[in-house]
Amino acid sequence: MMVEDILREIVENKKGEVARSKQKNPQAKLILQCNEYDRDVRNFKKAIKYEDGLALIAEIKFASPSAGKIVNGMGYLEIAKLYQESGAINALSMLTDAKYFGGKLTSITAVKDVVPVPVLRKDFIIDKYQIYESYLADADAILLIAAILDFSTMKKFLEISESLNMSCLVETHNSNEVKRAVEAGAEIIGINSRDLRTFRIDHTLFESLSKEIPDSLVKVAESGIESKIDSKKAYDSGANAILVGTSILKSGNPPQKIHELLSFN
């Protein structure tokens, strides 16, 4: 398989997953369940919008197509407790894709019982069904990937999420995607330095694209952040928050690594 085909393969697999979910629990029933499910949604946007200083969205993932297996011998609750021990996380990101990232949707509820911060569902959202599903799974925010959504779909997904009081982190990789995200009404825009088609990191991407996002919006630097030098560079380039998973999880001491990443603050 060509590396460039990974994103396409993931999306195709996701279409099959959603179709099977709809057979088990039709969308009309899911929406009814959302209407009946009264819950507090933690404010993700407020949690990561620092006026001065850099917020941290710490990510829990067990594997990825680029890094292979990331975590050995620890469950998501243990990782969440370690992150919380640091006293320095502002939000959590949970990878819920099972096939490629080793996650599961039900982990969000369990994690929220041990951490007080908002939790982002990070997955490949291609159908509004998944937004309702995220609400029922206790997600406070969802990831929308501009590379796999056209403008009208993105706008609609933002509206549905807002109606459920969930935030959206709209992930972008180039100028065109940033422009679409802004025009669609995104309030939180992430710039992922990792190209999802090739999984290569471009360490200059956040700095160059950040200028194209209005300062009134929340800016998140994603991927390739391994040291406090990287964190400071993101902050100096306008980031309100950084989203970091692999370098924390592979460090062997997550609380210490979290403090190291934020030690310039």
VENPE-V144847 format. One record per residue. D_LAST is the distance of its C-alpha to the last C-alpha in whole Angstrom. Layout:
BEGIN
<<D_LAST> <D_LAST>>
END
This chain:
BEGIN
<<42> <41> <37> <37> <39> <36> <35> <38> <39> <37> <38> <41> <41> <39> <42> <44> <42> <42> <45> <46> <44> <46> <49> <48> <46> <47> <45> <47> <47> <43> <43> <45> <43> <40> <42> <43> <39> <37> <34> <31> <28> <25> <23> <21> <20> <19> <16> <14> <14> <11> <12> <9> <6> <7> <9> <11> <15> <16> <20> <23> <26> <28> <29> <29> <32> <30> <28> <31> <31> <27> <28> <31> <32> <29> <30> <27> <27> <27> <24> <22> <23> <21> <18> <18> <18> <15> <14> <11> <13> <14> <17> <19> <21> <25> <27> <30> <33> <35> <37> <34> <31> <33> <31> <33> <33> <34> <31> <29> <31> <31> <27> <27> <29> <26> <23> <22> <20> <21> <23> <23> <27> <26> <30> <32> <33> <36> <38> <38> <39> <36> <34> <37> <37> <33> <33> <36> <33> <31> <28> <26> <25> <27> <26> <28> <29> <30> <32> <34> <35> <37> <36> <38> <37> <34> <35> <37> <34> <32> <34> <35> <32> <31> <35> <33> <30> <28> <25> <26> <23> <25> <24> <26> <26> <28> <29> <32> <30> <27> <30> <32> <29> <28> <32> <32> <30> <27> <24> <21> <22> <20> <21> <22> <22> <24> <28> <30> <33> <32> <29> <28> <24> <24> <20> <21> <22> <19> <18> <22> <23> <20> <21> <24> <23> <23> <20> <21> <21> <18> <17> <16> <16> <18> <19> <19> <15> <16> <13> <9> <11> <13> <9> <8> <12> <12> <9> <11> <14> <14> <12> <12> <12> <12> <16> <16> <19> <21> <18> <17> <21> <22> <20> <23> <20> <18> <16> <15> <14> <12> <10> <10> <9> <6> <5> <4> <0>>
END
